[in-house]
Amino acid sequence: MLPATLTAGPLNLITDVAGLRVGNASDEKLKSGVTVVICDTPATAACQVLGGAPGTRETDLLEAHNTVETINAVALSGGSAFGLDAASGVQAALREKGIGFAMRDQVIPIVPAAILFDMLNGGDKNWGRYPPYRELGYEAVQAAAREFALGTAGAGTGALTAGLKGGLGSASTVLPNGVTVGALVAVNATGSVTVGRSRHFWAAPFELDGEFGGLGFPSSLPADASRVFKKYEEDNSAAANTTIAVIATDAVLTKAAAKRLAISAHDGFTRAIWPVHTPFDGDLVFALATGASGIEVGQAEVVDFYAAAASTMARAIARGVHAATATRGDIMQVWTTRKG
């Protein structure tokens, strides 16, 4: 277990990081949706991709050597490449509110985005000429709040893992120095989040207060613990997966430090999913630093800070799968109905 000095925030959501709101929009017939993270004031941002099949928009500008320092929102969407339209809907909603990068008399919202593949999950994808993701992105902004649904919601609506429905997960950690770290993730991995075919989560060592079942690790590891389970046993597809996430903090960070935060959060992927970062996943983490605490992370605290990014992300991944609910037309079971 984590040291007693580390606790979850009051909501145990990424929105425990001051300055952030999250909105979901879903289409149950489509079995897909969009999640948006809105920065109440522009936040320092970065991104790290470690999967082999990413789908992204506006990620190049997040590199430390590029000009734009802050962004207004992040969009996570289902729909594969079609889902990149979600960012346009988010931009439209923010522009109506006068939110964005000001250039003379123009306001341009900066909205990086990433997508996951949920096209083969039993949903009706016959949407006609234009995909619905732009409108879902717009709706997600209107729904933005500090509290939001997990599991079968937003970008996690149609997510799948190896043998279980995936989902939208979130968690937070408050460090002893007062800094908060929060994670948000749409879990749609090639691999498995449980130890073999058991109900025990790989993220168990980091669990706080029974937040994803309180089962811990099995008393002895099952024989299939190291087996590589795949989502589609009959067909590996480079477009069939992807876990996309946001790691956030209220600490004051540079773009370079935010990049390190995103890299560290990927360690949470490795502690919660087996296998991960495959050529068939587009695994990606956005990092946001709102600076709302006014605290700069000192040299003596930096290892614990980046470790918290990993542990918080691992918890969020398990929580997303733990919270998934059954809906009509599902092709995989949910965690609550798994035996063993």
ABEGO torsion letter per residue (X at the ends): XBBAABBBBAAGBAAABBGBBBBBBBBAAAGBBBBBBBBABBBBBBBBBABABBBBBGAAAABAABABABBABBBBBBGEAAAAAAAAAAAAAAAAAGBEBBBEABBBBBBBBBBBBAAAAGBBABAEABBAAAAAAAAAAAABBABBBBEBBEAAAABBBBGBBBEBBBBBBBBAAGBBBBBBBBBBBABBABBEABABBAAAAABBGGAAGGAEBBABBBAAAABBBBABAABBBAAABEBBBBBBBABBBBAAAAAAAAAAAAAAAAAABOBBGBAABABBBBBBBAGAAGBBBBAAAAAAAAAAAAAAAAAAAAAAAAABBBBBGBABBBAAABBX
